[in-house]
Amino acid sequence: MKRFTFAAAALLVGMSLSAQLRFGNAPERNNTMSDLERNLQKLVMAGVMINNFYVDSVDSKKLAEDAINGILSKLDPHSAYTNASDTKKFTEPLEGSFEGIGVQFNILEDTLLVIQPVPKGPSEKVGILAGDRIVSVADTTIAGVKMSREEIMHRLRGPKGTVAKLGVVRSGIKDTLQFNVVRDKIPVNSVDAAYMVTPTIGLVRFNNFGQTTHKEVVDAIAKLQKEGMKDLIIDIQQNSGGFLQAAAEIASEFLPKGDMIVYTKGRSVPSQEFRSRGGGCFLEGRVVVLIDEYSASAAEILSGAIQDQDRGIVVGRRSFGKGLVQRPFDMPDGSMIRLTTARYYTPSGRSIQKPYEKGKGLDYAKDVINRYNKGELTNADSIHFPDSLRYQTLRKGRTVYGGGGIMPDYFVPLDTMRYAKCYRELSAKSIIINTNLRYIDKNRKKLSKAYPTFQQFKDNFQVPQEVINDIFAEGEKQNIRPKDEEERQKAIDNIQLIVKGLVARDLWDMSEYFAIIYQDDDVVKKAVELLQTE
């Protein structure tokens, strides 16, 4: 994606105006100025006035950033400005890597607990193990000092080739161990899970559309094909999108050469068509795409293309409805403006973008809550479309709907009764995850020995009653308790599933986590049912 860097043209105007304003003189009107130039001049004049004459001192940088944010907020819900720090946080997950020591970790009792070192990463290479506690970085104590997660991450990360001196406490060893870890590029994976749901049905879940997502998805499909996969579930629930090009590349793995994937239209940029390049890795097997109300942007491009081209079916709930193309413009100080330049349209001509009113960003942000309150997430009968929003798929002529977002072929309601209130509170207070961390920390070796394979674990592991008791006991300390025996039993069912999944994650990885918790997922169950019956 191309980016453009701007010189601070407005600053030059401001410099020429500053002296005049300082002495109370306004510049003469220039009749040859364009409307844009005159209005920019007015904006700069306002900034200089505030800087020179306002009763209190002002932060000129914040003033400029607030002005930019104010302007963009009046355009559309997705044009946005980010400062240099936030820009880095925004782009890093999509770039596919960062530089650091390479560990998955959690904070338990104010101490960094290593969940897993990244395979073949710098920490694994020097011998750091799952269950280790990192207590110091560069001779600075990070354990027991209430240091924020962000500050700890800042200390662990650093340029490739630099050394992180770590103090590590390991179970069974009295002295603190010292490790010098040479920082390196650490992959940020898009694919959360890739596993076989049945002997012939595979599932691939990914969380964004970044620079490495296409390759990760292709590799995941190839792995599952070797394991016997004939049909595929693509899980892009809660996938907020990413690069348009990544969506087009992934869609090409499923569509014949020349099939339309998406097209864009804008005022000042040329319209573009994105078509399948052909030669994909999964052109024959059946496909089901899972979406929900948080599937957005590139996720909607992929699901819309597969639906419109009748390549597969879409299951779940209407997607978010983000169909505006943002082009990133880099600023000299590392900040960025992501400006809407076009709209996405699916192959059948549907606009992905849901309706919005300019300047009403708060109303737009509440859309999912409003959909829930209106019953759209729980009852298909609450969703109605006028005839003007009916479209036809390109091969079979099936009716699909526009109006914002992708409407699934098969609706699966949000199960609002699935989680007991008590369970939600225990989860929100991190009581469940922290109890699990203590359990896995004490029993990692025993569990690894008892369950050498994931299949053995999946078939035989039961969450110990003591873990459940510990969770409820900790909840009691924080005034969290079930209202009756029915709610308690429901909470126990929820706890058993999530703790088993968390233990699987800590012993193996995220694929095993989802393989556990998706056993009781209504959307996945519906996808499997459709693939086994149609």
Secondary structure, 3 states (H helix, E strand, C coil): CCCEECCCHHHHHHHHHHHHHHCCCCCCCCCCCCHHHHHHHHHHHHHHHHHHHCCCCCCHHHHHHHHHHHHHHCCCCCCEEECHHHHHHHHHHHHCEEEECCEEEEEECCEEEEEEECCCCHHHHHCCCCCCEEEEECCEECCCCCCCHHHHHHHHCCCCCCEEEEEEECCCCCCCEEEEEECEEEECCCEEEEEECCCCEEEEEECCECCCHHHHHHHHHHHHHHCCCCEEEEECCCCCCECHHHHHHHHHCCCCCCCEEEEEECCCCCCEEEECCCCCCCCCCCEEEEECCCCCCHHHHHHHHHHHCCCCEEEECCCCCCCEEEEEEECCCCCEEEEEEEEEECCCCCECCCCCCCCCHHHHHCHHHHHHHCCCCCCHHHCCCCHHHEEECCCCCCEEECCCCCCCCEECCCCCCCCCHHHHHHHHCCHHHHHHHHHHHHHHHHHHHHCCCHHHHHHHCCCCHHHHHHHHHHHHHCCCCCCCHHHHHHHHHHHHHHHHHHHHHHHCCHHHHHHHHHHHCHHHHHHHHHHHHC
